[in-house]
Amino acid sequence: TNANPIAMPLESANIGVSVARVEMGHLSLPFPVNVPANSSTLVDLDAETDLLRSIAKLGGVHAMNMRTPIPFELDGSVGVSRLNMNLPVRYRGRFTLAQLGSNALGLMGLPV
């Protein structure tokens, strides 16, 4: 979301992804994108992770039920070409295993 009265041309992104305080990987912007003023837009991101190793670090997730809220955090920066600088980005939220769907749960070795 861009709450500013001017468009934000993003040229880069470097955002870490953590789930339940376990680093899962990084997100990056594959190509520049313009976020219109006072608006939201969907942005494609490239993800880099060692998924099997990251999931193994989440050990306690196997013990959670499908509705237990699991915290996640996105933390990093985006490069704004108009400002010629990187701006910090941080978002915290929660999700449940039920929201992931059966395909993701199967990848994690959880019963579906």
Biopython code that builds the backbone (N, CA, C, O; Angstrom):
import numpy as np
from Bio.PDB.StructureBuilder import StructureBuilder

atoms = [
    (1, "THR", "N", (0.842, -1.189, 0.000)),
    (1, "THR", "CA", (0.000, 0.000, 0.000)),
    (1, "THR", "C", (0.877, 1.239, 0.000)),
    (1, "THR", "O", (1.821, 1.336, 0.784)),
    (2, "ASN", "N", (0.578, 2.160, -0.852)),
    (2, "ASN", "CA", (1.265, 3.442, -0.910)),
    (2, "ASN", "C", (0.285, 4.514, -0.442)),
    (2, "ASN", "O", (-0.631, 4.890, -1.174)),
    (3, "ALA", "N", (0.484, 5.001, 0.773)),
    (3, "ALA", "CA", (-0.407, 6.013, 1.346)),
    (3, "ALA", "C", (0.013, 7.435, 0.976)),
    (3, "ALA", "O", (-0.578, 8.404, 1.452)),
    (4, "ASN", "N", (1.026, 7.556, 0.133)),
    (4, "ASN", "CA", (1.550, 8.864, -0.248)),
    (4, "ASN", "C", (0.789, 9.445, -1.442)),
    (4, "ASN", "O", (0.192, 8.704, -2.223)),
    (5, "PRO", "N", (0.812, 10.778, -1.581)),
    (5, "PRO", "CA", (0.102, 11.415, -2.693)),
    (5, "PRO", "C", (0.852, 11.323, -4.025)),
    (5, "PRO", "O", (0.368, 11.835, -5.035)),
    (6, "ILE", "N", (2.024, 10.679, -4.045)),
    (6, "ILE", "CA", (2.775, 10.495, -5.293)),
    (6, "ILE", "C", (3.063, 9.011, -5.489)),
    (6, "ILE", "O", (3.151, 8.257, -4.520)),
    (7, "ALA", "N", (3.208, 8.598, -6.734)),
    (7, "ALA", "CA", (3.520, 7.207, -7.043)),
    (7, "ALA", "C", (4.906, 6.848, -6.512)),
    (7, "ALA", "O", (5.788, 7.702, -6.423)),
    (8, "MET", "N", (5.086, 5.579, -6.160)),
    (8, "MET", "CA", (6.367, 5.093, -5.666)),
    (8, "MET", "C", (6.943, 4.078, -6.649)),
    (8, "MET", "O", (6.483, 2.937, -6.693)),
    (9, "PRO", "N", (7.937, 4.473, -7.435)),
    (9, "PRO", "CA", (8.589, 3.524, -8.344)),
    (9, "PRO", "C", (9.621, 2.691, -7.571)),
    (9, "PRO", "O", (10.664, 3.203, -7.166)),
    (10, "LEU", "N", (9.322, 1.427, -7.376)),
    (10, "LEU", "CA", (10.218, 0.533, -6.642)),
    (10, "LEU", "C", (11.173, -0.129, -7.622)),
    (10, "LEU", "O", (10.750, -0.675, -8.640)),
    (11, "GLU", "N", (12.458, -0.077, -7.311)),
    (11, "GLU", "CA", (13.449, -0.698, -8.192)),
    (11, "GLU", "C", (14.074, -1.944, -7.582)),
    (11, "GLU", "O", (14.676, -2.744, -8.298)),
    (12, "SER", "N", (13.939, -2.122, -6.263)),
    (12, "SER", "CA", (14.522, -3.297, -5.619)),
    (12, "SER", "C", (13.799, -3.588, -4.308)),
    (12, "SER", "O", (13.087, -2.741, -3.768)),
    (13, "ALA", "N", (13.998, -4.791, -3.816)),
    (13, "ALA", "CA", (13.481, -5.186, -2.505)),
    (13, "ALA", "C", (14.399, -6.263, -1.952)),
    (13, "ALA", "O", (14.846, -7.144, -2.686)),
    (14, "ASN", "N", (14.673, -6.192, -0.679)),
    (14, "ASN", "CA", (15.427, -7.222, 0.030)),
    (14, "ASN", "C", (14.712, -7.407, 1.360)),
    (14, "ASN", "O", (14.880, -6.609, 2.282)),
    (15, "ILE", "N", (13.911, -8.469, 1.451)),
    (15, "ILE", "CA", (13.039, -8.654, 2.600)),
    (15, "ILE", "C", (13.236, -10.060, 3.174)),
    (15, "ILE", "O", (13.065, -11.058, 2.474)),
    (16, "GLY", "N", (13.595, -10.120, 4.445)),
    (16, "GLY", "CA", (13.724, -11.393, 5.136)),
    (16, "GLY", "C", (12.369, -11.891, 5.590)),
    (16, "GLY", "O", (11.492, -11.099, 5.935)),
    (17, "VAL", "N", (12.196, -13.209, 5.589)),
    (17, "VAL", "CA", (10.945, -13.834, 6.019)),
    (17, "VAL", "C", (11.249, -14.746, 7.195)),
    (17, "VAL", "O", (12.096, -15.635, 7.103)),
    (18, "SER", "N", (10.546, -14.518, 8.310)),
    (18, "SER", "CA", (10.678, -15.368, 9.490)),
    (18, "SER", "C", (9.303, -15.902, 9.867)),
    (18, "SER", "O", (8.303, -15.190, 9.784)),
    (19, "VAL", "N", (9.267, -17.165, 10.282)),
    (19, "VAL", "CA", (8.043, -17.792, 10.762)),
    (19, "VAL", "C", (8.348, -18.358, 12.140)),
    (19, "VAL", "O", (9.296, -19.127, 12.303)),
    (20, "ALA", "N", (7.558, -17.984, 13.122)),
    (20, "ALA", "CA", (7.759, -18.431, 14.501)),
    (20, "ALA", "C", (9.209, -18.176, 14.926)),
    (20, "ALA", "O", (9.830, -19.018, 15.575)),
    (21, "ARG", "N", (9.735, -17.020, 14.558)),
    (21, "ARG", "CA", (11.096, -16.564, 14.876)),
    (21, "ARG", "C", (12.201, -17.399, 14.221)),
    (21, "ARG", "O", (13.356, -17.335, 14.644)),
    (22, "VAL", "N", (11.858, -18.172, 13.203)),
    (22, "VAL", "CA", (12.836, -18.954, 12.451)),
    (22, "VAL", "C", (12.988, -18.327, 11.074)),
    (22, "VAL", "O", (12.004, -18.162, 10.353)),
    (23, "GLU", "N", (14.229, -17.972, 10.702)),
    (23, "GLU", "CA", (14.460, -17.389, 9.380)),
    (23, "GLU", "C", (14.161, -18.426, 8.313)),
    (23, "GLU", "O", (14.720, -19.523, 8.320)),
    (24, "MET", "N", (13.272, -18.065, 7.394)),
    (24, "MET", "CA", (12.840, -18.981, 6.347)),
    (24, "MET", "C", (13.453, -18.673, 4.988)),
    (24, "MET", "O", (13.540, -19.562, 4.141)),
    (25, "GLY", "N", (13.880, -17.431, 4.762)),
    (25, "GLY", "CA", (14.437, -17.074, 3.469)),
    (25, "GLY", "C", (14.317, -15.592, 3.209)),
    (25, "GLY", "O", (14.102, -14.794, 4.121)),
    (26, "HIS", "N", (14.463, -15.235, 1.927)),
    (26, "HIS", "CA", (14.423, -13.831, 1.516)),
    (26, "HIS", "C", (13.551, -13.651, 0.280)),
    (26, "HIS", "O", (13.415, -14.549, -0.551)),
    (27, "LEU", "N", (12.969, -12.468, 0.189)),
    (27, "LEU", "CA", (12.181, -12.083, -0.972)),
    (27, "LEU", "C", (12.894, -10.952, -1.690)),
    (27, "LEU", "O", (13.511, -10.098, -1.053)),
    (28, "SER", "N", (12.811, -10.944, -3.012)),
    (28, "SER", "CA", (13.395, -9.852, -3.795)),
    (28, "SER", "C", (12.454, -9.499, -4.945)),
    (28, "SER", "O", (11.602, -10.291, -5.347)),
    (29, "LEU", "N", (12.633, -8.310, -5.448)),
    (29, "LEU", "CA", (11.808, -7.796, -6.549)),
    (29, "LEU", "C", (12.480, -8.170, -7.869)),
    (29, "LEU", "O", (13.604, -7.736, -8.123)),
    (30, "PRO", "N", (11.816, -8.972, -8.723)),
    (30, "PRO", "CA", (12.457, -9.424, -9.960)),
    (30, "PRO", "C", (12.574, -8.341, -11.027)),
    (30, "PRO", "O", (13.421, -8.437, -11.915)),
    (31, "PHE", "N", (11.737, -7.318, -10.948)),
    (31, "PHE", "CA", (11.773, -6.226, -11.932)),
    (31, "PHE", "C", (11.122, -5.001, -11.297)),
    (31, "PHE", "O", (10.305, -5.144, -10.387)),
    (32, "PRO", "N", (11.467, -3.811, -11.756)),
    (32, "PRO", "CA", (10.884, -2.586, -11.186)),
    (32, "PRO", "C", (9.360, -2.569, -11.337)),
    (32, "PRO", "O", (8.805, -3.118, -12.289)),
    (33, "VAL", "N", (8.707, -1.925, -10.377)),
    (33, "VAL", "CA", (7.249, -1.816, -10.398)),
    (33, "VAL", "C", (6.854, -0.447, -9.840)),
    (33, "VAL", "O", (7.531, 0.093, -8.965)),
    (34, "ASN", "N", (5.774, 0.096, -10.344)),
    (34, "ASN", "CA", (5.284, 1.389, -9.888)),
    (34, "ASN", "C", (4.032, 1.173, -9.031)),
    (34, "ASN", "O", (3.058, 0.574, -9.488)),
    (35, "VAL", "N", (4.062, 1.664, -7.784)),
    (35, "VAL", "CA", (2.895, 1.582, -6.909)),
    (35, "VAL", "C", (2.194, 2.933, -6.974)),
    (35, "VAL", "O", (2.755, 3.935, -6.533)),
    (36, "PRO", "N", (0.978, 2.981, -7.515)),
    (36, "PRO", "CA", (0.275, 4.254, -7.691)),
    (36, "PRO", "C", (0.051, 4.998, -6.370)),
    (36, "PRO", "O", (0.010, 4.389, -5.300)),
    (37, "ALA", "N", (-0.094, 6.316, -6.464)),
    (37, "ALA", "CA", (-0.361, 7.146, -5.295)),
    (37, "ALA", "C", (-1.672, 6.725, -4.631)),
    (37, "ALA", "O", (-2.645, 6.381, -5.302)),
    (38, "ASN", "N", (-1.672, 6.761, -3.293)),
    (38, "ASN", "CA", (-2.886, 6.463, -2.512)),
    (38, "ASN", "C", (-3.569, 5.176, -2.975)),
    (38, "ASN", "O", (-4.788, 5.136, -3.141)),
    (39, "SER", "N", (-2.779, 4.137, -3.179)),
    (39, "SER", "CA", (-3.331, 2.920, -3.742)),
    (39, "SER", "C", (-2.542, 1.700, -3.285)),
    (39, "SER", "O", (-1.480, 1.820, -2.674)),
    (40, "SER", "N", (-3.072, 0.546, -3.587)),
    (40, "SER", "CA", (-2.398, -0.725, -3.347)),
    (40, "SER", "C", (-2.256, -1.447, -4.672)),
    (40, "SER", "O", (-3.047, -1.238, -5.592)),
    (41, "THR", "N", (-1.253, -2.293, -4.765)),
    (41, "THR", "CA", (-1.073, -3.098, -5.962)),
    (41, "THR", "C", (-0.419, -4.410, -5.577)),
    (41, "THR", "O", (0.332, -4.469, -4.603)),
    (42, "LEU", "N", (-0.695, -5.457, -6.327)),
    (42, "LEU", "CA", (-0.028, -6.735, -6.113)),
    (42, "LEU", "C", (1.330, -6.692, -6.792)),
    (42, "LEU", "O", (1.460, -6.162, -7.895)),
    (43, "VAL", "N", (2.346, -7.248, -6.134)),
    (43, "VAL", "CA", (3.704, -7.220, -6.643)),
    (43, "VAL", "C", (4.251, -8.640, -6.658)),
    (43, "VAL", "O", (4.184, -9.339, -5.648)),
    (44, "ASP", "N", (4.794, -9.074, -7.797)),
    (44, "ASP", "CA", (5.471, -10.365, -7.872)),
    (44, "ASP", "C", (6.801, -10.260, -7.141)),
    (44, "ASP", "O", (7.521, -9.273, -7.293)),
    (45, "LEU", "N", (7.129, -11.280, -6.345)),
    (45, "LEU", "CA", (8.408, -11.333, -5.649)),
    (45, "LEU", "C", (9.059, -12.679, -5.900)),
    (45, "LEU", "O", (8.374, -13.696, -6.008)),
    (46, "ASP", "N", (10.381, -12.686, -5.992)),
    (46, "ASP", "CA", (11.131, -13.936, -6.051)),
    (46, "ASP", "C", (11.450, -14.354, -4.623)),
    (46, "ASP", "O", (11.791, -13.516, -3.788)),
    (47, "ALA", "N", (11.340, -15.650, -4.339)),
    (47, "ALA", "CA", (11.626, -16.171, -3.002)),
    (47, "ALA", "C", (12.831, -17.097, -3.072)),
    (47, "ALA", "O", (12.949, -17.917, -3.982)),
    (48, "GLU", "N", (13.720, -16.954, -2.102)),
    (48, "GLU", "CA", (14.890, -17.819, -1.991)),
    (48, "GLU", "C", (14.877, -18.446, -0.609)),
    (48, "GLU", "O", (14.854, -17.741, 0.399)),
    (49, "THR", "N", (14.891, -19.791, -0.562)),
    (49, "THR", "CA", (14.854, -20.491, 0.720)),
    (49, "THR", "C", (15.419, -21.892, 0.570)),
    (49, "THR", "O", (15.418, -22.466, -0.519)),
    (50, "ASP", "N", (15.898, -22.429, 1.673)),
    (50, "ASP", "CA", (16.197, -23.850, 1.765)),
    (50, "ASP", "C", (15.019, -24.421, 2.550)),
    (50, "ASP", "O", (15.100, -24.594, 3.766)),
    (51, "LEU", "N", (13.935, -24.708, 1.855)),
    (51, "LEU", "CA", (12.659, -25.021, 2.476)),
    (51, "LEU", "C", (12.740, -26.197, 3.442)),
    (51, "LEU", "O", (12.219, -26.109, 4.553)),
    (52, "LEU", "N", (13.373, -27.281, 3.051)),
    (52, "LEU", "CA", (13.417, -28.455, 3.925)),
    (52, "LEU", "C", (14.180, -28.159, 5.215)),
    (52, "LEU", "O", (13.754, -28.575, 6.292)),
    (53, "ARG", "N", (15.292, -27.450, 5.118)),
    (53, "ARG", "CA", (16.054, -27.113, 6.323)),
    (53, "ARG", "C", (15.278, -26.128, 7.195)),
    (53, "ARG", "O", (15.269, -26.254, 8.420)),
    (54, "SER", "N", (14.633, -25.158, 6.572)),
    (54, "SER", "CA", (13.854, -24.175, 7.329)),
    (54, "SER", "C", (12.692, -24.835, 8.054)),
    (54, "SER", "O", (12.427, -24.524, 9.215)),
    (55, "ILE", "N", (12.001, -25.738, 7.381)),
    (55, "ILE", "CA", (10.873, -26.434, 8.003)),
    (55, "ILE", "C", (11.352, -27.294, 9.155)),
    (55, "ILE", "O", (10.683, -27.381, 10.185)),
    (56, "ALA", "N", (12.517, -27.940, 8.993)),
    (56, "ALA", "CA", (13.061, -28.766, 10.077)),
    (56, "ALA", "C", (13.320, -27.921, 11.325)),
    (56, "ALA", "O", (13.158, -28.410, 12.444)),
    (57, "LYS", "N", (13.719, -26.661, 11.146)),
    (57, "LYS", "CA", (13.965, -25.775, 12.286)),
    (57, "LYS", "C", (12.674, -25.391, 13.007)),
    (57, "LYS", "O", (12.708, -24.929, 14.147)),
    (58, "LEU", "N", (11.546, -25.581, 12.341)),
    (58, "LEU", "CA", (10.260, -25.213, 12.926)),
    (58, "LEU", "C", (9.671, -26.317, 13.793)),
    (58, "LEU", "O", (8.501, -26.234, 14.166)),
    (59, "GLY", "N", (10.433, -27.338, 14.122)),
    (59, "GLY", "CA", (9.984, -28.503, 14.871)),
    (59, "GLY", "C", (8.646, -28.430, 15.572)),
    (59, "GLY", "O", (7.815, -29.318, 15.383)),
    (60, "GLY", "N", (8.403, -27.398, 16.383)),
    (60, "GLY", "CA", (7.177, -27.300, 17.158)),
    (60, "GLY", "C", (5.908, -27.146, 16.344)),
    (60, "GLY", "O", (4.813, -27.342, 16.870)),
    (61, "VAL", "N", (6.032, -26.802, 15.080)),
    (61, "VAL", "CA", (4.843, -26.633, 14.235)),
    (61, "VAL", "C", (4.076, -27.949, 14.130)),
    (61, "VAL", "O", (2.848, -27.945, 14.035)),
    (62, "HIS", "N", (4.792, -29.075, 14.146)),
    (62, "HIS", "CA", (4.131, -30.382, 14.044)),
    (62, "HIS", "C", (3.150, -30.601, 15.190)),
    (62, "HIS", "O", (2.157, -31.311, 15.030)),
    (63, "ALA", "N", (3.423, -29.993, 16.351)),
    (63, "ALA", "CA", (2.571, -30.192, 17.519)),
    (63, "ALA", "C", (1.364, -29.256, 17.541)),
    (63, "ALA", "O", (0.457, -29.439, 18.353)),
    (64, "MET", "N", (1.343, -28.267, 16.668)),
    (64, "MET", "CA", (0.249, -27.295, 16.667)),
    (64, "MET", "C", (-0.978, -27.857, 15.968)),
    (64, "MET", "O", (-0.875, -28.671, 15.050)),
    (65, "ASN", "N", (-2.153, -27.402, 16.427)),
    (65, "ASN", "CA", (-3.354, -27.823, 15.720)),
    (65, "ASN", "C", (-3.569, -26.891, 14.522)),
    (65, "ASN", "O", (-2.863, -25.895, 14.365)),
    (66, "MET", "N", (-4.528, -27.219, 13.703)),
    (66, "MET", "CA", (-4.739, -26.499, 12.447)),
    (66, "MET", "C", (-5.151, -25.038, 12.643)),
    (66, "MET", "O", (-5.034, -24.242, 11.711)),
    (67, "ARG", "N", (-5.624, -24.674, 13.817)),
    (67, "ARG", "CA", (-6.121, -23.318, 14.059)),
    (67, "ARG", "C", (-5.211, -22.482, 14.965)),
    (67, "ARG", "O", (-5.547, -21.345, 15.296)),
    (68, "THR", "N", (-4.070, -23.034, 15.366)),
    (68, "THR", "CA", (-3.138, -22.280, 16.210)),
    (68, "THR", "C", (-2.503, -21.151, 15.407)),
    (68, "THR", "O", (-1.907, -21.410, 14.362)),
    (69, "PRO", "N", (-2.614, -19.903, 15.868)),
    (69, "PRO", "CA", (-1.970, -18.794, 15.147)),
    (69, "PRO", "C", (-0.440, -18.923, 15.212)),
    (69, "PRO", "O", (0.131, -19.125, 16.284)),
    (70, "ILE", "N", (0.199, -18.806, 14.063)),
    (70, "ILE", "CA", (1.658, -18.876, 13.957)),
    (70, "ILE", "C", (2.149, -17.502, 13.510)),
    (70, "ILE", "O", (1.728, -17.010, 12.464)),
    (71, "PRO", "N", (3.041, -16.869, 14.294)),
    (71, "PRO", "CA", (3.504, -15.527, 13.913)),
    (71, "PRO", "C", (4.491, -15.572, 12.751)),
    (71, "PRO", "O", (5.279, -16.509, 12.624)),
    (72, "PHE", "N", (4.435, -14.541, 11.904)),
    (72, "PHE", "CA", (5.444, -14.378, 10.860)),
    (72, "PHE", "C", (5.845, -12.917, 10.797)),
    (72, "PHE", "O", (5.128, -12.036, 11.272)),
    (73, "GLU", "N", (7.016, -12.673, 10.195)),
    (73, "GLU", "CA", (7.505, -11.304, 10.061)),
    (73, "GLU", "C", (8.224, -11.138, 8.733)),
    (73, "GLU", "O", (9.001, -12.001, 8.324)),
    (74, "LEU", "N", (7.962, -10.032, 8.067)),
    (74, "LEU", "CA", (8.686, -9.603, 6.874)),
    (74, "LEU", "C", (9.482, -8.378, 7.292)),
    (74, "LEU", "O", (8.905, -7.423, 7.814)),
    (75, "ASP", "N", (10.789, -8.382, 7.077)),
    (75, "ASP", "CA", (11.629, -7.283, 7.551)),
    (75, "ASP", "C", (12.750, -7.040, 6.551)),
    (75, "ASP", "O", (13.509, -7.954, 6.230)),
    (76, "GLY", "N", (12.853, -5.813, 6.060)),
    (76, "GLY", "CA", (13.903, -5.495, 5.098)),
    (76, "GLY", "C", (13.755, -4.091, 4.576)),
    (76, "GLY", "O", (13.435, -3.166, 5.322)),
    (77, "SER", "N", (13.995, -3.935, 3.270)),
    (77, "SER", "CA", (13.906, -2.606, 2.671)),
    (77, "SER", "C", (13.502, -2.712, 1.203)),
    (77, "SER", "O", (13.655, -3.754, 0.565)),
    (78, "VAL", "N", (12.979, -1.592, 0.688)),
    (78, "VAL", "CA", (12.677, -1.468, -0.729)),
    (78, "VAL", "C", (13.408, -0.244, -1.264)),
    (78, "VAL", "O", (13.487, 0.787, -0.597)),
    (79, "GLY", "N", (13.935, -0.368, -2.464)),
    (79, "GLY", "CA", (14.614, 0.746, -3.115)),
    (79, "GLY", "C", (13.636, 1.559, -3.925)),
    (79, "GLY", "O", (12.988, 1.037, -4.832)),
    (80, "VAL", "N", (13.523, 2.845, -3.603)),
    (80, "VAL", "CA", (12.616, 3.745, -4.310)),
    (80, "VAL", "C", (13.450, 4.641, -5.218)),
    (80, "VAL", "O", (14.217, 5.477, -4.738)),
    (81, "SER", "N", (13.301, 4.468, -6.532)),
    (81, "SER", "CA", (14.155, 5.190, -7.477)),
    (81, "SER", "C", (13.928, 6.696, -7.421)),
    (81, "SER", "O", (14.876, 7.465, -7.583)),
    (82, "ARG", "N", (12.704, 7.125, -7.199)),
    (82, "ARG", "CA", (12.408, 8.570, -7.150)),
    (82, "ARG", "C", (13.179, 9.247, -6.021)),
    (82, "ARG", "O", (13.602, 10.395, -6.154)),
    (83, "LEU", "N", (13.360, 8.530, -4.904)),
    (83, "LEU", "CA", (14.058, 9.090, -3.750)),
    (83, "LEU", "C", (15.545, 8.747, -3.741)),
    (83, "LEU", "O", (16.317, 9.304, -2.961)),
    (84, "ASN", "N", (15.933, 7.825, -4.617)),
    (84, "ASN", "CA", (17.315, 7.358, -4.674)),
    (84, "ASN", "C", (17.776, 6.853, -3.305)),
    (84, "ASN", "O", (18.885, 7.149, -2.861)),
    (85, "MET", "N", (16.902, 6.086, -2.645)),
    (85, "MET", "CA", (17.248, 5.544, -1.334)),
    (85, "MET", "C", (16.413, 4.305, -1.038)),
    (85, "MET", "O", (15.409, 4.034, -1.698)),
    (86, "ASN", "N", (16.856, 3.559, -0.025)),
    (86, "ASN", "CA", (16.115, 2.393, 0.453)),
    (86, "ASN", "C", (15.257, 2.802, 1.645)),
    (86, "ASN", "O", (15.713, 3.522, 2.534)),
    (87, "LEU", "N", (14.023, 2.340, 1.654)),
    (87, "LEU", "CA", (13.122, 2.608, 2.764)),
    (87, "LEU", "C", (12.861, 1.311, 3.519)),
    (87, "LEU", "O", (12.698, 0.259, 2.901)),
    (88, "PRO", "N", (12.818, 1.372, 4.853)),
    (88, "PRO", "CA", (12.569, 0.157, 5.633)),
    (88, "PRO", "C", (11.147, -0.363, 5.442)),
    (88, "PRO", "O", (10.201, 0.402, 5.254)),
    (89, "VAL", "N", (11.027, -1.685, 5.496)),
    (89, "VAL", "CA", (9.733, -2.358, 5.397)),
    (89, "VAL", "C", (9.673, -3.366, 6.537)),
    (89, "VAL", "O", (10.602, -4.153, 6.721)),
    (90, "ARG", "N", (8.591, -3.347, 7.297)),
    (90, "ARG", "CA", (8.390, -4.352, 8.335)),
    (90, "ARG", "C", (6.896, -4.631, 8.444)),
    (90, "ARG", "O", (6.079, -3.716, 8.555)),
    (91, "TYR", "N", (6.563, -5.914, 8.409)),
    (91, "TYR", "CA", (5.173, -6.326, 8.562)),
    (91, "TYR", "C", (5.149, -7.561, 9.444)),
    (91, "TYR", "O", (5.915, -8.501, 9.231)),
    (92, "ARG", "N", (4.276, -7.554, 10.426)),
    (92, "ARG", "CA", (4.097, -8.714, 11.296)),
    (92, "ARG", "C", (2.657, -9.174, 11.186)),
    (92, "ARG", "O", (1.735, -8.363, 11.092)),
    (93, "GLY", "N", (2.476, -10.482, 11.199)),
    (93, "GLY", "CA", (1.130, -11.028, 11.124)),
    (93, "GLY", "C", (1.091, -12.433, 11.690)),
    (93, "GLY", "O", (2.057, -12.897, 12.297)),
    (94, "ARG", "N", (-0.017, -13.097, 11.490)),
    (94, "ARG", "CA", (-0.213, -14.478, 11.944)),
    (94, "ARG", "C", (-0.993, -15.237, 10.876)),
    (94, "ARG", "O", (-1.789, -14.661, 10.134)),
    (95, "PHE", "N", (-0.744, -16.545, 10.818)),
    (95, "PHE", "CA", (-1.511, -17.424, 9.940)),
    (95, "PHE", "C", (-1.717, -18.737, 10.674)),
    (95, "PHE", "O", (-1.083, -18.991, 11.698)),
    (96, "THR", "N", (-2.603, -19.568, 10.150)),
    (96, "THR", "CA", (-2.816, -20.898, 10.724)),
    (96, "THR", "C", (-2.453, -21.952, 9.685)),
    (96, "THR", "O", (-2.404, -21.670, 8.488)),
    (97, "LEU", "N", (-2.202, -23.165, 10.157)),
    (97, "LEU", "CA", (-1.909, -24.259, 9.223)),
    (97, "LEU", "C", (-3.094, -24.499, 8.294)),
    (97, "LEU", "O", (-2.907, -24.866, 7.134)),
    (98, "ALA", "N", (-4.306, -24.297, 8.790)),
    (98, "ALA", "CA", (-5.502, -24.478, 7.948)),
    (98, "ALA", "C", (-5.473, -23.520, 6.754)),
    (98, "ALA", "O", (-5.954, -23.867, 5.676)),
    (99, "GLN", "N", (-4.917, -22.328, 6.934)),
    (99, "GLN", "CA", (-4.872, -21.359, 5.844)),
    (99, "GLN", "C", (-3.860, -21.744, 4.767)),
    (99, "GLN", "O", (-3.977, -21.303, 3.624)),
    (100, "LEU", "N", (-2.873, -22.560, 5.118)),
    (100, "LEU", "CA", (-1.857, -22.957, 4.139)),
    (100, "LEU", "C", (-2.400, -23.909, 3.087)),
    (100, "LEU", "O", (-1.966, -23.862, 1.936)),
    (101, "GLY", "N", (-3.330, -24.763, 3.450)),
    (101, "GLY", "CA", (-3.893, -25.719, 2.506)),
    (101, "GLY", "C", (-3.125, -27.026, 2.514)),
    (101, "GLY", "O", (-2.007, -27.096, 3.026)),
    (102, "SER", "N", (-3.719, -28.048, 1.953)),
    (102, "SER", "CA", (-3.170, -29.403, 2.026)),
    (102, "SER", "C", (-1.864, -29.573, 1.259)),
    (102, "SER", "O", (-1.021, -30.361, 1.689)),
    (103, "ASN", "N", (-1.654, -28.876, 0.146)),
    (103, "ASN", "CA", (-0.400, -29.025, -0.595)),
    (103, "ASN", "C", (0.798, -28.573, 0.238)),
    (103, "ASN", "O", (1.820, -29.258, 0.279)),
    (104, "ALA", "N", (0.675, -27.433, 0.895)),
    (104, "ALA", "CA", (1.767, -26.920, 1.722)),
    (104, "ALA", "C", (1.999, -27.820, 2.925)),
    (104, "ALA", "O", (3.144, -28.059, 3.307)),
    (105, "LEU", "N", (0.935, -28.316, 3.519)),
    (105, "LEU", "CA", (1.096, -29.178, 4.689)),
    (105, "LEU", "C", (1.790, -30.483, 4.322)),
    (105, "LEU", "O", (2.608, -30.984, 5.093)),
    (106, "GLY", "N", (1.474, -31.036, 3.159)),
    (106, "GLY", "CA", (2.153, -32.245, 2.701)),
    (106, "GLY", "C", (3.643, -32.024, 2.519)),
    (106, "GLY", "O", (4.440, -32.902, 2.853)),
    (107, "LEU", "N", (4.043, -30.849, 1.989)),
    (107, "LEU", "CA", (5.454, -30.521, 1.837)),
    (107, "LEU", "C", (6.163, -30.461, 3.191)),
    (107, "LEU", "O", (7.348, -30.778, 3.295)),
    (108, "MET", "N", (5.431, -30.056, 4.218)),
    (108, "MET", "CA", (6.010, -29.922, 5.545)),
    (108, "MET", "C", (5.978, -31.248, 6.309)),
    (108, "MET", "O", (6.436, -31.306, 7.450)),
    (109, "GLY", "N", (5.447, -32.309, 5.705)),
    (109, "GLY", "CA", (5.396, -33.592, 6.366)),
    (109, "GLY", "C", (4.298, -33.670, 7.412)),
    (109, "GLY", "O", (4.347, -34.526, 8.296)),
    (110, "LEU", "N", (3.303, -32.783, 7.326)),
    (110, "LEU", "CA", (2.208, -32.783, 8.276)),
    (110, "LEU", "C", (1.029, -33.545, 7.680)),
    (110, "LEU", "O", (0.850, -33.560, 6.462)),
    (111, "PRO", "N", (0.218, -34.181, 8.541)),
    (111, "PRO", "CA", (-0.943, -34.903, 8.018)),
    (111, "PRO", "C", (-1.923, -33.953, 7.329)),
    (111, "PRO", "O", (-2.154, -32.832, 7.781)),
    (112, "VAL", "N", (-2.492, -34.434, 6.222)),
    (112, "VAL", "CA", (-3.456, -33.605, 5.478)),
    (112, "VAL", "C", (-4.832, -34.215, 5.458)),
    (112, "VAL", "O", (-5.753, -33.642, 4.875)),
]
sb = StructureBuilder()
sb.init_structure("model")
sb.init_model(0)
sb.init_chain("A")
sb.init_seg("    ")
for serial, (resi, resn, name, xyz) in enumerate(atoms, 1):
    if name == "N":
        sb.init_residue(resn, " ", resi, " ")
    sb.init_atom(name, np.array(xyz, "f"), 0.0, 1.0, " ", f" {name:<3s}", serial, name[0])
structure = sb.get_structure()
